[in-house]
Amino acid sequence: MAELETPLTDAEMAERVRPLVNDILERFNQEAVSPSEAGMVVLSLTYRLLGVLAEAPDARRLFIVSLTNLINNYLAGEFD
């Protein structure tokens, strides 16, 4: 994993990771990964990322807050 760099805006980060996300989703489709398996991949990556971010408490805190906000917004029906 790359060293922590200067923070990007949300739009810049979305643009930067979009090709990677599309590649991952394409691979899931090719491998016929089920939604529950995809969820396990996401949870596993989250766990690994939290371990990597142990050395960067501010970045770890920001990630946790962002993830919590995503879940709260979903539960509030803001993605419908």
N, C-alpha and C positions, 0 to 999 in steps of 0.2 A: 504494500500500500504506500502511496506517495506521502512524503512529509506534509504536515499541515502548512498550508500556504495562506496568502492574503485572502480574506473572505471575499466571496463573490456575491453579487446580488442574487435574489431568488430567481430572477429571470435569466441571469447569466448561468447560474448553476443548472437550471432546467434545460437550457439550450446545450450545455456541455454534456450532460448525462443522457439526454434523449436518445442518441444513437445506441448507447450501451443498454438502456432499458429496452429499446426495440429489439436489439439482438437477443437479450435474455428472454423476452416474450416469444420471439420466433423459435428459440431453442426449446422453450416449454411446449410450444405447439408441435414441433418436430418430434419431441420425445413423448407426446401425449401425456404431459404432466397434469394430474388432476388438481382441482382447486385446493384440496387439503394438502397435497404435496407441495404446491406452490407456496401455500401459507407456511409450511414447515421450513421451506427454503428462506423465506423472508424472516422468520423468527430466528433461524440459525445465523443468518447474516447480521441481524440486529445484535444477537448475543456476542458474536465475534467483534463487531464494531465497538460495542461497549467496552470490551476488553482492550482494544487498541486505544480507545479514547481515555483509558484510565490515566494515561500520562498527560492528558490535556483536560483538566476538570472543567474549564469554561466551555470548551467545545462539546464535551460530554453532556453538560447541563443543557446547552442549547439544543443538542440533538434530542434529549429526553423531553424537553418542553415542546419542541416541534412535533415529535411523535404523539405526545399527549394531546396537543391541540388538534392534530389530524384525527385522532380517534374521537375526541369530543365533538368535533364538527360533523363527523360521520354519524355519530349517535344522535346528534341534534337534527339530522335530516338535511344537512346543508349540501349534500352531494346528490340529492335526488333530482 
